[in-house]
Amino acid sequence: MSNSNVHSWLSKKAMAFDSSGIRKVFALAATMKNPINLSIGQPDYDVPAPIRDAACNAIQSGKNAYSPTQGIAPLVQRMQQEIDRQYQHDDREVFICSGTSGGIVLTMLSLVNPGDEVIVFDPYFVMYVPLIQLVGGVPVIIDTYPDFQIDLDRLRDAITPRTKLVLFNNPSNPTGVAASVDEIRGIAELCQEKGVALVSDEIYSQFHFGSPMRSPAEFNPQTIVIDGFSKSYAMTGWRLGYVHGPKEIIQTMIKLQQYTFVCAPTPLQHASLAAMDYDMSEHYKNYEQKRNRIVAGLKGYYEFREPGGAFYIFPKVPSGNATDFVARAIANELLIIPGNIFSRKDTHFRISFAASDETLDRGIEVLRKLA
């Protein structure tokens, strides 16, 4: 059988987009002896020992079968109590999904018909546009350069009779920008006014510097919120997320999870109960210090907006395009991500400051030299 036959089997949807540029950088890092890796979007600390112990105990005690599709009852009930306390909505349910990425996939499958428009703010998380296209949706991109603020007039103008949902990420990956309360309220109320679904990706909700995290669900009770344990507890490989929103939508996502992911990993759901009782506040404070370190190190060398959350900063290249700039950085053993992975523009680059202080200082030294 020829390779050409195999190629012909591949779907047009699958062939419509390339593999993630971030994964290519990860693969490159594996080939380098001593890289300065400021590319990876996961905390540099490990899952705390008591939570790891809870996972091991769950495995050893036989909690290894499928869980109910919506998640184990103790975890779902605990999450529901927290969400009811926070929002006090009559029609808000939660379920456990296989990572926040799984939650986004199920959201798109549940809400988007072929031809429906989905509004995304540029820069955006790398997964958003391909997933919209995978379900037959039409991405509508709103430029937020140069300050990465949401212009509500531009959002209003972008909404058409074909608009199905607005996809909002706060704090932002890749910029690290945290939206203001006025922006959050404005998006929430505009979507409610227009009858458009609002999906709020809040995976970095615990990494919010200087003020408490606010959600558009406070202002629009029909907001669908996607969050998870992956970033907060450094369990990115455990694939544990959750989604909460109007009951009918959540029940539809649970139905679709039966036919896709089946359920989130059962023993790790049990461990997440232990995670909810573990105080991570010192870790989050440490990331605010890392933010301050990278900001001080790059100030005067690069143009950027100071991150208000997550663990990213998105500087503008001094000249030329970000692809060429990143190639020069990699030649100096510094791994960063060009902005065109997250954007229709190639003028900025993403730094993850989820790294040791020593690695950050090495990275700052190279970036100053490149500037």
Order of alpha helices (4+ residues) and beta strands (2+ residues): alpha-alpha-alpha-beta-alpha-alpha-beta-alpha-beta-alpha-beta-alpha-beta-alpha-beta-beta-beta-alpha-alpha-alpha-beta-alpha-beta-beta-beta-alpha
